[in-house]
Structure formats: C-alpha cells, structure tokens
Amino acid sequence: MNIFEGHISGSKPVVADFSAVWSGTDKLVEPVLHEIKEKIGDKIAVIKIDIEKEPALKELYNIRSVPTLIIFKHGKVVWRKNGIATTHEILEHLNTCID
C-alpha cells in the first residue's frame, strides 16, 4: 500500500486537492479548504496532490483539469468536483460522510 492509499483507506473522510503549481485557480481553493478544516477539525483530512509530481494518480483518477477535488471514504470516491467548489458545497458532502 502506498502513502496515498494509506491516507484514503480509513474511515475518516479525506478531501484530496489535485492541483499544479502553475495553476492560478488552485490558489483560490486553499482558503476554502483551510476554512473547512477549521470548521470540522480532525474529523477529516485534507491532502494536496501535485499532478506534475504524481502522474500515476493523475491518470488513475482521470484528472483532466485543476483544481479537482475528490472526497474519499474507505478508499472510495464519494464526491468529485472539477474546478472551484464553495465551502458550503464541500461541507454539504462532507457532512454525509462524517461518522
């Protein structure tokens, strides 16, 4: 099991932010994810994946644009959004995943 699989395989929901350093739009996602982490705390994990450094994950999850946000629980994709998502939109989906 690799590090990424280890992160997403648990019961705690994981928000994965697939991004690239060259994307200006990605910088708009960071404050949203920070706000979500402040509101929910340790009930979730947030990880950032640079698609340039992780091309295998880019292909595995069919990442065609950045940012792409994916919520995982027990290793399964439970929600996905290509582009920018609002705090409310992400929280709405996370609240259905939190035990």
N, C-alpha and C positions, 0 to 999 in steps of 0.2 A: 504494500500500500504506500503510495507516495504522500507527500506532505499535504497536497491539496485534497486528496481523497480522505485523509485523516481529519481535516477541518470540516468537510461537508458531511461526513458519515454519521455524526452524532445526532442526538435528539434536539439539540439547540439549533434553532434556525440560523442560517448563515446567509448574509447578503454579500454576494460576490460582485464587485465592481470591475468589469472588464474594461480596461482603458489603455491609452497610449500617451506617452509624454508629449507627443506632437499635437495632441488634440486640445484645442482651447475650450471646447464644450465640456470636457471632463472636469475642468476646474469648477464648473457650476454644480457638479454632483457632490463634491467634497463637503460643502457646508450642509447640504441636505442629509448626508449620511452621518455627519457629526451630530446634527440635531436629533436624529433618530436614536443614535447611540446614547445621547444624554437622556432622552425620554425613557428608553427601555432598559438601558444599562446592560448588565451581564446576562440578561435573558436571551440575547442574540450575540452573534459575532459578525463583524464586518471585515472583509478582506478585499484587497485590491490586487488585481492581476494585470500586469503589463503584457498586452498581447504580443509585443515585439520580443519579449523575453520568454514567453510561454506559447510558442506557436502550436504545440500539440493540443493545449487546452483551447486555443482559438478555434482549431479545426474540430475538436471533439464537440464543442458546444455551438458550432456554426456561427461564430461571431463575425458578422459582416459589417458592423458599424460600431463606433464607440461614441459615447459610453453605452454599454449594455449591462443592465443589472439583472442578476438572477438570484432568486431566493431558493436555497436548498434546505431540505429537512430529511434526515435519514438517508442522505446521499441522492435524493430525488429532487428534480426541479419541480417546485410548486408554483413559481411565478417567474415571468420574464418580461423585461421591458427594454426595447431598443430605444435609445435616446434618453432625454431627461425625464425623470419622474419627480412628482412633488412629494413632499414629506407626508402629506395626508394619504396619497395613493400607496406609498410604500408601507406606511403604518397599517393601513386597512388590510393589506395582505399579510403582514407580519402578525397581526393580532389573531388571525385564524390559525397560525402555526405555533404560537407560544403555548406551552403546556401549563 
